C-alpha cells in the first residue's frame, strides 16, 4: 500500500491532499483531478491530464486505418443486427 494521510473537508468543500502524498506523486498546483463516488462511502480521486489524453488520442488516430475501421464497424453492426433481428436476415 502507498502513503496514507488523514484530511478533512473545509467549509468551502475543499479537501487538502496531505503533503507526503503530494510530494510522492509530484502533484503541482493547478493539476486537475477526476472525482468519482463509489458505493456511497468512497471517493476515488484520479489525476486527470486533458492535454496528455488528447495527445494520446491524436497519436492513436494517426495509426488508425479508416478502411479497416469501416469494415470492422460494418461487420459488427451486421452481427448485432443478425443476432437481434435474425428472422429478417435469414
Beta strands, then each sheet from edge to edge (+ up, - down):
strand 1: 32-38
strand 2: 42-48
sheet 1: 1+ 2-
end
